[in-house]
Amino acid sequence: MAKNKHRGAPHKKSEKQSSGGYRNLVLNVFAKNQGATLTHKQLCNLLSANTPNERQHVFDALMSLVEKRQLNQLNHHSFSRPIQTPEEGVLEMNAKGFGFVRIEGSNKDVMIREENKGMAMDGDRVQFTVIKDRNGRREGLILNVLERGRMQLVGTIQIKNHKAILYPDSAKFGVPVEIPEGKLNGAQQGMRAVVKISVWPEQRKMPYGEVVALLGYAGTNDAEMISILINQGFDPFFPEEVMREASMISTEITAEEITKRRDARSITTFTIDPVDAKDFDDAISYERLPNGNLEIGVHIADVGHYIQEGSALDKEALKRSNSVYLVDRVMPMLPEQLSNVLCSLRPHEDKLTFSAFFEFNEHQEVIKSWYGKSVIHSNRRYTYEEVQEIIEGKDDPYANELHTINKIAKGLRANRFKKGALNIISEELRFVLSETGVPIGTLLKTSKESHQLVEEFMLLANRSIASYLTPKKEQAETHTTVYRVHDLPDIEKLGLLTMFCEKFGLELHIDQIQEAATNLNKLLKQIENEPFFSLIQGMVVRSMAKAVYSTNNKGHFGLLFKEYTHFTSPIRRYADLIVHRQLFEKTSSGRIKHRITLEEVCKRISSNERKAIEAERESVKYFQTLMLIDHIGEAFEGIVSGISEYGIFVRLSANNCEGMVSIASITDDRYFFDPERYVVLGKRTGKTINLGDLVTVVVDEVSPRKRQIDLVLKSH
C-alpha cells in the first residue's frame, strides 16, 4: 500500500483508556486516509499500539465498528471505510475547545471534538467528513481549511527560555502562536498584542506568527475594543492601498455631473440623526406639487459614485461588510474621507445622492414613484431629540413640514400593523462616558415618534425598491437582487414560547403561522406596562428566524413585506451598495447586470453581520463591568432576566447592567434548575426563583477581561 501523507496522529495515553477512545482513533485514521484499505497491523503501527493489550484494543475497536457498519471487513485482516463525499461549512468554536460546523441551509450542526479539528479555527470555512452518526447527532473530522475566517489573533505574550508564545484570549478565538525571536517587534512578557499567522506547517499544532501591533497591558479600553474586533475577524485598520485610494477621490461636484442628475437642491430637505452621529447618510425632502399632492423624497448618499466595483475600496468594503458599532467607537466599513466627508449629507453643502421620490395624494396614498440619481442641499441637520420636541409642540421654522411628514409616517405605520406586521419596541442600552472614556451612567433608549418618522420612510423606500428590482419570471434566470429575508418562525420555537408565557399566567394561542404576528402583537400590547415586558419581548424575538441577506426571496415575516431589501445605508452596509449599483443599472439601461457570485456575497455579509452583533454585545458587557468594578460589596435591586442550570441572571434596576448569581452560591437551601417549570427550585423549602422576580443582590466579583459580573443573592 502506498504511504499516505495523512498519518495517524500520536495519541495521548488517556485517549486509549476506553473502547470508545480507540474507535474514534481508528475512525480518524480512515477519515484521513480516504479510500484506503488498512490491515490490523498497519493500524497498530499508525496508532503506535505496541503492546499486546493495545493491539487487542485496536482489534476490538475494528470489530465494533464493523458491527456498527461504520467499517467494511474485506477479509480477516483488512478493513476499509465507505467513501463519503466531503461536506463544507463554517466552524464555530467555544471556549471549552470543541465546536460545531454550521452548514448553510441546514439546522443540523456537526460536532467537532478538539482532537478532530486539525488546523482549523473559529470562523474558518472547512471541508469535513462525518465519522459518527448516532440518533441524528453527527460528529465530524475536519479534512481541510478552505478559507480562513481570521489570520490575526489577540492575546498575551508569554516568554520562557527565550521562546515566545502568544496565548489567545480564549480557545474560541484561536490557538497558541509561536513567535520567532526576530518577529516580536518590541513585544515583552505579559503584553497584549496582535499577531498575524505567517505559516502553519502541516501536522504542527502550533503555527508561527509575527507581532503586528502592540496593545500595551491588559485593562485599557483601546486594547479591549481592538481585541473584540480582531477576535470577531475584523481588522480595525485600513490597508495603505485603501487609504491611498480614498485620499485620491475628488471632492468636486462638476456642472457636468449635475446635468446627469435630478436637481433637488431647491427643495426643502433635512437630516434627522442621533445627537452623536458623525455621518448622515439619509435625508428627507418635502415639496407641495402644483396639483396639490405632496412629494416626499428619501435621499441616500451616492456611495456607488465614489467606489468603483472591483476597486481596492470596494474589496475592503465587502471584506468588512458593515460598520461595527462598539460602545465608545465605530469601526467603519469605509474610510473617514468617505463616511464622514464625501458621503455625509452635511447641511448647507451640495451632495450627490440616490433618491426615491413618492407622490402622496390627499388620502396619504402613494400614487407615483421615481428612482434615480440626484443632487441635494440639506437645509438643516436635526437630532431625534429636537424633532421629538417639535412633534410635541415646540415651535420651529420647519414645524409644519415635520408635522405633515409625521402624520404620513403614522399612517404608514398603522397600516403595517393593521395588516399584521410584528410590533417590536426597540430598546438600546447606551452608556454615558466621561471625557476619559469611563462609563458614568446608562440610558435605556426606546423608539419614539421622531425615530418612527424616519424609520417608516426608510421602510417605504426599501420595500418599493425591492419590488422594482424583483425580476419578472422571464428574467429570473438572468438576474436577481439582494433581498433582506426574514423567514417564517419555527412552529416548535413558538410552542416553547407559548409554554414560557404560561409561566407568567399569559395565554398565547398560535395554531397557524399566518396568525403568529397578530397574536404576538396582542400579547405584547397586553403586557406593555408590566416589569417583565422586555423579558417576554426578548423571548418573542429569540423565537423568530434571523433576518439574512439572500438572492432567494422568501419575504419579510416581521415587516409583512412580500419583497424587502436594504437601500438606505450604503455608508455602513455593503448590501445597500450592491442595491444602489443594481438600481442604477435598471434605471439607466433597463437591465440588471448578472453577478454570478451574488449569493456567495449574501452569505458573507450575513455572516459578518452576525459577527458585528456579537462584537457590539461584547463591548456592552465590557462597559457593564466598568460600571460596577468600583461597587463590589454594594447591594442593588434588580429583576431576574434569565435562568439556566448554572445560575440566574439579574438586570440591575439602577443601571441596567446584568450579572449572574451562581445557583451553588444560594445558601438558604439546595437549589436546582427545573427545566419543565423553567424555575430555580429549593429542594427542601420548595421556594422558587422565577423570571421577572424582583430581587436584591450584592456585587461579588467583576472581571472586565472575562466580561463577567458575579452577584450574590441577598433576598428574594
TAURPE-V455581 format. One record per backbone hydrogen bond with DSSP energy under -1.0 kcal/mol. CO is the residue of the C=O (numbers start at 0). NH is the residue of the N-H. E is the energy in kcal/mol with one decimal. If there is no record, write none. Layout:
co=CO nh=NH e=E
co=CO nh=NH e=E
//
This chain:
co=4 nh=6 e=-1.2
co=12 nh=15 e=-1.7
co=13 nh=16 e=-1.1
co=17 nh=21 e=-1.6
co=18 nh=22 e=-2.5
co=19 nh=23 e=-2.3
co=20 nh=24 e=-2.0
co=21 nh=25 e=-2.6
co=22 nh=26 e=-2.6
co=23 nh=27 e=-2.4
co=24 nh=28 e=-1.7
co=25 nh=29 e=-2.0
co=26 nh=30 e=-2.5
co=27 nh=31 e=-2.1
co=32 nh=35 e=-2.2
co=37 nh=78 e=-2.5
co=38 nh=42 e=-2.3
co=39 nh=43 e=-2.2
co=40 nh=44 e=-2.0
co=41 nh=45 e=-2.6
co=42 nh=46 e=-2.2
co=43 nh=48 e=-2.7
co=47 nh=49 e=-1.2
co=50 nh=54 e=-2.5
co=51 nh=55 e=-2.1
co=52 nh=56 e=-1.8
co=53 nh=57 e=-1.9
co=54 nh=58 e=-2.1
co=55 nh=59 e=-2.8
co=56 nh=60 e=-2.3
co=57 nh=61 e=-2.2
co=58 nh=62 e=-2.4
co=59 nh=63 e=-2.3
co=60 nh=64 e=-2.3
co=61 nh=65 e=-2.2
co=62 nh=66 e=-2.3
co=63 nh=67 e=-1.9
co=64 nh=69 e=-2.8
co=64 nh=70 e=-1.2
co=65 nh=68 e=-1.4
co=71 nh=79 e=-2.3
co=76 nh=39 e=-1.4
co=77 nh=73 e=-1.8
co=77 nh=74 e=-1.2
co=78 nh=37 e=-2.6
co=79 nh=71 e=-3.7
co=86 nh=127 e=-2.7
co=88 nh=125 e=-2.9
co=89 nh=101 e=-3.0
co=90 nh=122 e=-3.6
co=91 nh=99 e=-2.2
co=93 nh=96 e=-1.8
co=97 nh=93 e=-2.0
co=98 nh=111 e=-3.1
co=99 nh=91 e=-2.8
co=100 nh=109 e=-1.7
co=101 nh=89 e=-2.3
co=102 nh=105 e=-2.2
co=109 nh=100 e=-2.8
co=110 nh=139 e=-2.9
co=111 nh=98 e=-2.4
co=112 nh=115 e=-1.8
co=113 nh=116 e=-1.2
co=115 nh=141 e=-2.4
co=116 nh=119 e=-2.3
co=120 nh=123 e=-2.1
co=123 nh=90 e=-2.7
co=124 nh=145 e=-2.3
co=124 nh=146 e=-1.9
co=125 nh=88 e=-1.7
co=126 nh=142 e=-2.9
co=126 nh=143 e=-1.7
co=127 nh=86 e=-2.8
co=128 nh=140 e=-2.6
co=131 nh=138 e=-2.8
co=133 nh=136 e=-2.2
co=136 nh=133 e=-2.2
co=137 nh=110 e=-2.5
co=138 nh=130 e=-2.2
co=138 nh=131 e=-1.6
co=140 nh=128 e=-2.3
co=143 nh=126 e=-2.7
co=146 nh=124 e=-2.7
co=150 nh=196 e=-3.0
co=152 nh=194 e=-2.8
co=153 nh=168 e=-1.6
co=154 nh=192 e=-2.2
co=155 nh=166 e=-2.5
co=156 nh=189 e=-3.0
co=157 nh=164 e=-2.4
co=159 nh=162 e=-1.5
co=162 nh=159 e=-2.3
co=163 nh=178 e=-2.8
co=164 nh=157 e=-2.7
co=165 nh=176 e=-2.1
co=166 nh=155 e=-2.2
co=169 nh=172 e=-1.1
co=176 nh=165 e=-2.9
co=177 nh=208 e=-2.1
co=179 nh=182 e=-2.3
co=182 nh=210 e=-2.4
co=183 nh=186 e=-1.6
co=187 nh=190 e=-2.3
co=190 nh=156 e=-2.8
co=191 nh=214 e=-2.6
co=192 nh=154 e=-1.8
co=193 nh=211 e=-2.8
co=193 nh=212 e=-1.4
co=194 nh=152 e=-2.7
co=195 nh=209 e=-2.2
co=198 nh=207 e=-3.1
co=200 nh=203 e=-1.6
co=206 nh=177 e=-2.5
co=207 nh=197 e=-2.3
co=207 nh=198 e=-1.4
co=209 nh=195 e=-2.8
co=212 nh=193 e=-3.1
co=215 nh=191 e=-3.8
co=219 nh=223 e=-2.2
co=220 nh=224 e=-2.9
co=221 nh=225 e=-2.4
co=222 nh=226 e=-2.0
co=223 nh=227 e=-2.0
co=224 nh=228 e=-2.1
co=225 nh=229 e=-2.6
co=226 nh=230 e=-2.7
co=227 nh=231 e=-1.2
co=228 nh=233 e=-2.8
co=229 nh=232 e=-1.8
co=238 nh=242 e=-2.1
co=239 nh=243 e=-2.7
co=240 nh=244 e=-2.0
co=241 nh=245 e=-2.3
co=242 nh=246 e=-2.1
co=245 nh=248 e=-1.2
co=253 nh=257 e=-1.8
co=254 nh=258 e=-1.7
co=256 nh=259 e=-1.1
co=257 nh=260 e=-1.8
co=261 nh=374 e=-1.9
co=263 nh=266 e=-1.2
co=267 nh=285 e=-2.4
co=268 nh=378 e=-3.0
co=269 nh=283 e=-2.6
co=270 nh=381 e=-3.0
co=272 nh=383 e=-1.3
co=273 nh=276 e=-1.7
co=279 nh=344 e=-3.8
co=280 nh=300 e=-1.8
co=282 nh=298 e=-2.9
co=283 nh=269 e=-2.2
co=284 nh=296 e=-1.5
co=286 nh=294 e=-3.1
co=288 nh=291 e=-2.2
co=292 nh=288 e=-3.0
co=293 nh=359 e=-3.5
co=294 nh=286 e=-1.5
co=295 nh=357 e=-2.8
co=296 nh=284 e=-2.2
co=297 nh=355 e=-2.1
co=298 nh=282 e=-2.3
co=299 nh=353 e=-3.0
co=300 nh=302 e=-2.0
co=301 nh=304 e=-1.1
co=302 nh=305 e=-1.2
co=302 nh=306 e=-1.6
co=307 nh=310 e=-2.2
co=310 nh=314 e=-2.6
co=311 nh=315 e=-2.2
co=312 nh=316 e=-2.3
co=313 nh=317 e=-2.3
co=314 nh=318 e=-2.2
co=315 nh=319 e=-2.1
co=316 nh=320 e=-3.4
co=320 nh=573 e=-2.6
co=323 nh=330 e=-2.9
co=328 nh=325 e=-1.9
co=330 nh=323 e=-2.5
co=334 nh=337 e=-1.7
co=334 nh=338 e=-2.3
co=335 nh=339 e=-2.3
co=336 nh=341 e=-2.4
co=337 nh=342 e=-2.8
co=340 nh=343 e=-1.1
co=343 nh=345 e=-2.6
co=350 nh=375 e=-2.4
co=351 nh=301 e=-2.1
co=352 nh=373 e=-3.1
co=353 nh=299 e=-2.6
co=354 nh=371 e=-2.0
co=355 nh=297 e=-2.7
co=356 nh=369 e=-1.9
co=357 nh=295 e=-2.7
co=358 nh=366 e=-2.8
co=359 nh=293 e=-2.0
co=360 nh=363 e=-1.9
co=364 nh=360 e=-2.1
co=367 nh=358 e=-2.8
co=369 nh=356 e=-3.0
co=371 nh=354 e=-3.2
co=372 nh=261 e=-2.3
co=373 nh=352 e=-2.5
co=374 nh=263 e=-2.5
co=375 nh=350 e=-2.3
co=377 nh=347 e=-3.2
co=379 nh=270 e=-2.0
co=381 nh=272 e=-2.1
co=382 nh=386 e=-2.1
co=383 nh=387 e=-2.4
co=384 nh=388 e=-1.9
co=385 nh=389 e=-1.7
co=386 nh=390 e=-2.7
co=387 nh=391 e=-1.8
co=388 nh=393 e=-2.7
co=389 nh=392 e=-1.7
co=395 nh=398 e=-2.0
co=397 nh=401 e=-2.4
co=398 nh=402 e=-2.6
co=399 nh=403 e=-2.2
co=400 nh=404 e=-2.7
co=401 nh=405 e=-2.5
co=402 nh=406 e=-2.0
co=403 nh=407 e=-1.9
co=404 nh=408 e=-2.5
co=405 nh=409 e=-2.5
co=406 nh=410 e=-1.7
co=407 nh=411 e=-2.5
co=408 nh=412 e=-2.5
co=409 nh=413 e=-2.6
co=410 nh=414 e=-2.1
co=411 nh=415 e=-1.7
co=412 nh=416 e=-2.1
co=413 nh=417 e=-2.2
co=414 nh=418 e=-1.5
co=415 nh=420 e=-2.2
co=425 nh=446 e=-1.0
co=427 nh=444 e=-3.0
co=429 nh=442 e=-3.0
co=431 nh=439 e=-3.5
co=433 nh=436 e=-1.9
co=437 nh=433 e=-2.8
co=440 nh=431 e=-3.2
co=442 nh=429 e=-3.3
co=444 nh=427 e=-2.4
co=447 nh=451 e=-2.4
co=448 nh=452 e=-2.4
co=449 nh=453 e=-1.4
co=450 nh=454 e=-2.7
co=451 nh=455 e=-2.5
co=452 nh=456 e=-1.2
co=453 nh=457 e=-2.0
co=454 nh=458 e=-2.7
co=455 nh=459 e=-2.1
co=456 nh=460 e=-2.1
co=457 nh=461 e=-2.7
co=458 nh=462 e=-2.8
co=459 nh=463 e=-2.5
co=460 nh=464 e=-2.5
co=461 nh=465 e=-2.0
co=462 nh=466 e=-2.0
co=463 nh=467 e=-2.1
co=464 nh=468 e=-2.3
co=465 nh=469 e=-1.2
co=471 nh=474 e=-2.0
co=474 nh=477 e=-1.7
co=474 nh=478 e=-1.7
co=482 nh=549 e=-2.0
co=484 nh=547 e=-2.4
co=485 nh=556 e=-2.9
co=489 nh=493 e=-1.9
co=490 nh=494 e=-1.7
co=491 nh=495 e=-2.0
co=492 nh=496 e=-2.2
co=493 nh=497 e=-2.2
co=494 nh=498 e=-2.0
co=495 nh=499 e=-2.3
co=496 nh=500 e=-2.4
co=497 nh=501 e=-1.6
co=500 nh=503 e=-1.7
co=500 nh=505 e=-2.3
co=501 nh=504 e=-1.8
co=511 nh=514 e=-1.8
co=512 nh=515 e=-1.7
co=514 nh=518 e=-2.3
co=515 nh=519 e=-2.6
co=516 nh=520 e=-2.4
co=517 nh=521 e=-1.8
co=518 nh=522 e=-2.0
co=519 nh=523 e=-2.5
co=520 nh=524 e=-2.4
co=521 nh=525 e=-2.0
co=522 nh=526 e=-1.2
co=526 nh=529 e=-2.1
co=529 nh=532 e=-1.7
co=531 nh=535 e=-2.2
co=532 nh=536 e=-2.9
co=533 nh=537 e=-2.1
co=534 nh=538 e=-1.9
co=535 nh=539 e=-2.3
co=536 nh=540 e=-2.4
co=537 nh=541 e=-2.2
co=538 nh=542 e=-1.3
co=540 nh=543 e=-1.3
co=547 nh=484 e=-3.0
co=549 nh=482 e=-2.8
co=554 nh=485 e=-2.1
co=555 nh=559 e=-1.6
co=555 nh=560 e=-1.5
co=557 nh=421 e=-2.8
co=560 nh=555 e=-2.8
co=563 nh=483 e=-2.7
co=568 nh=571 e=-1.0
co=568 nh=572 e=-1.3
co=571 nh=322 e=-2.0
co=573 nh=577 e=-1.9
co=574 nh=578 e=-2.1
co=575 nh=579 e=-2.4
co=576 nh=580 e=-2.0
co=577 nh=581 e=-2.4
co=578 nh=582 e=-2.7
co=579 nh=583 e=-2.3
co=580 nh=584 e=-2.1
co=581 nh=585 e=-2.4
co=582 nh=586 e=-2.7
co=583 nh=587 e=-2.0
co=584 nh=588 e=-2.4
co=585 nh=589 e=-1.1
co=594 nh=597 e=-1.7
co=596 nh=600 e=-2.1
co=597 nh=601 e=-2.2
co=598 nh=602 e=-2.0
co=599 nh=603 e=-2.2
co=600 nh=604 e=-2.7
co=601 nh=605 e=-2.0
co=602 nh=606 e=-2.3
co=603 nh=607 e=-2.6
co=604 nh=608 e=-1.7
co=605 nh=609 e=-1.8
co=606 nh=610 e=-1.9
co=607 nh=611 e=-2.3
co=608 nh=612 e=-2.2
co=609 nh=613 e=-2.1
co=610 nh=614 e=-2.4
co=611 nh=615 e=-2.5
co=612 nh=616 e=-2.4
co=613 nh=617 e=-2.4
co=614 nh=618 e=-2.1
co=615 nh=619 e=-1.8
co=616 nh=620 e=-2.3
co=617 nh=621 e=-2.3
co=618 nh=622 e=-2.2
co=619 nh=623 e=-1.9
co=620 nh=624 e=-1.7
co=621 nh=625 e=-1.6
co=622 nh=626 e=-1.7
co=623 nh=627 e=-1.1
co=624 nh=628 e=-1.3
co=627 nh=630 e=-2.2
co=630 nh=633 e=-2.1
co=633 nh=698 e=-2.3
co=635 nh=696 e=-2.7
co=636 nh=652 e=-2.1
co=637 nh=694 e=-2.6
co=638 nh=650 e=-2.7
co=639 nh=691 e=-2.9
co=641 nh=648 e=-2.9
co=645 nh=662 e=-2.4
co=646 nh=643 e=-2.3
co=647 nh=660 e=-3.2
co=648 nh=640 e=-2.5
co=648 nh=641 e=-1.3
co=649 nh=658 e=-2.1
co=650 nh=638 e=-2.1
co=651 nh=655 e=-2.4
co=656 nh=651 e=-3.3
co=658 nh=649 e=-2.7
co=659 nh=710 e=-2.9
co=660 nh=647 e=-2.3
co=661 nh=664 e=-1.2
co=662 nh=665 e=-1.5
co=669 nh=682 e=-2.9
co=671 nh=680 e=-3.1
co=673 nh=677 e=-1.6
co=673 nh=678 e=-1.4
co=678 nh=673 e=-3.2
co=679 nh=688 e=-2.3
co=680 nh=671 e=-1.9
co=681 nh=685 e=-1.3
co=686 nh=681 e=-3.1
co=688 nh=679 e=-2.1
co=689 nh=692 e=-1.9
co=692 nh=639 e=-2.5
co=694 nh=637 e=-2.4
co=695 nh=713 e=-3.0
co=695 nh=714 e=-1.6
co=696 nh=635 e=-2.9
co=697 nh=711 e=-2.4
co=698 nh=632 e=-3.2
co=700 nh=709 e=-3.3
co=702 nh=707 e=-2.3
co=707 nh=702 e=-2.9
co=708 nh=659 e=-2.5
co=709 nh=699 e=-2.6
co=709 nh=700 e=-1.7
co=711 nh=697 e=-2.8
co=714 nh=695 e=-2.4
//
